[in-house]
Amino acid sequence: MRILIVSATEFEIAPFLEKYPSADYLITGVGAAVSMYQLTKSILQAEYNWVIQAGLAGTMAPHLSLGEVVVVSKDRFADVGVMEQHKWTDVFAQGLSNPNKY
């Protein structure tokens, strides 16, 4: 079984790499666009059974504590939307995309 560990920066998975130096890993750079580009290039070159995204993340959820470990089951790109008449509306509120479809 081949597993690829993916992270935006090496700093985020440094403890893992110290413990498993021969593991397959990919450092993509920060941001969804660059991450998807680098990940797509990587999985086209090798076949993996599992791809695990690991790293640091931010949240606006007040019930989460600093350093708490979470598993993301659903995500929303808050910066994808339309600015009209000085008001920001995301693509979901405009009906341009269904957040439950993906």
Secondary structure, 3 states (H helix, E strand, C coil): CCEEEEECCHHHHHHHHHHCCCCEEEECCCCHHHHHHHHHHHHHHCCCCEEEECCCCCCCCCCCCCCCCCCCCCCCCCCCEEEECCEEEECCCCCCCCCCCC
